[in-house]
Amino acid sequence: MSHATLSKIAEVDRNLSKFLELLPTLLPVHAGQYALMRHGEVLDFFDTALDAQIAGNQRFGDRVFSIQPVMEVAEELGCFSYAVDPREA
């Protein structure tokens, strides 16, 4: 794996860890929404994963961010689950 890919994986891991820590406080207000995260911080919430993806792409040219669904049960987001640039795969 390239250094860029490893950095993206580390970012996703950091974001997930922080998200799981914050989840109990996020659920009452943002249940059913999608959190856009970067550097372990929740930056914004969106009604759809696609809206969160578009916002992340517009804000971050390096494409290093995560999208987490605010729900009690894990949801498979398909390609949204991976922060790997397809051009590097």
C-alpha positions in Angstrom: 0.0 0.0 0.0 1.1 3.5 -0.7 1.8 6.1 2.0 -1.3 8.1 0.9 -3.5 5.0 1.2 -2.1 4.2 4.7 -2.7 7.9 5.7 -6.3 7.6 4.6 -6.8 4.4 6.5 -5.4 6.1 9.6 -7.7 9.0 9.1 -10.8 6.7 8.8 -9.7 4.8 12.0 -9.2 8.0 14.0 -12.6 9.4 12.8 -14.4 6.1 13.6 -12.9 6.0 17.1 -14.0 9.5 17.9 -17.4 9.0 16.3 -18.1 6.0 18.4 -17.2 8.0 21.5 -19.6 10.8 20.5 -22.4 8.6 19.2 -24.5 8.6 22.4 -24.6 12.4 22.4 -25.3 12.6 18.7 -28.2 10.2 18.5 -30.8 12.3 20.3 -30.4 15.2 17.8 -29.0 13.7 14.6 -30.4 10.2 14.4 -30.8 9.1 10.8 -28.3 11.7 9.5 -24.8 11.3 8.2 -21.8 13.0 9.9 -19.0 14.4 7.8 -15.7 14.0 9.7 -12.1 15.0 9.3 -9.2 14.8 11.8 -11.4 13.3 14.5 -13.9 16.1 14.4 -17.6 16.1 13.2 -17.8 19.0 10.8 -21.4 18.8 9.6 -24.5 16.6 9.3 -26.4 15.7 6.1 -29.7 13.9 5.4 -28.1 11.5 2.9 -24.7 9.8 2.5 -24.5 11.2 -1.0 -24.9 14.8 0.2 -22.2 14.2 2.8 -19.9 12.7 0.1 -20.5 15.7 -2.2 -19.7 18.2 0.6 -16.6 16.3 1.5 -15.4 16.3 -2.1 -16.0 20.0 -2.4 -14.3 20.9 0.9 -11.3 18.6 0.8 -9.2 18.4 -2.4 -7.2 15.6 -0.9 -10.4 13.5 -0.4 -9.4 12.5 3.1 -12.5 12.5 5.2 -15.1 10.1 6.6 -18.9 9.8 6.5 -20.5 8.1 9.5 -24.2 7.2 9.7 -25.7 8.5 13.0 -27.6 5.3 14.1 -27.5 2.6 16.7 -27.1 -0.2 14.1 -24.2 -0.3 11.7 -25.1 0.4 8.1 -23.1 -0.8 5.1 -22.5 2.2 2.9 -20.8 0.4 0.0 -18.2 2.6 -1.6 -18.8 5.3 1.0 -17.3 3.0 3.6 -13.9 3.3 2.1 -11.7 6.4 2.0 -9.5 5.1 -0.8 -9.1 7.1 -3.9 -10.0 4.8 -6.8 -7.2 6.3 -8.8 -4.7 4.9 -6.3 -6.3 1.5 -5.9 
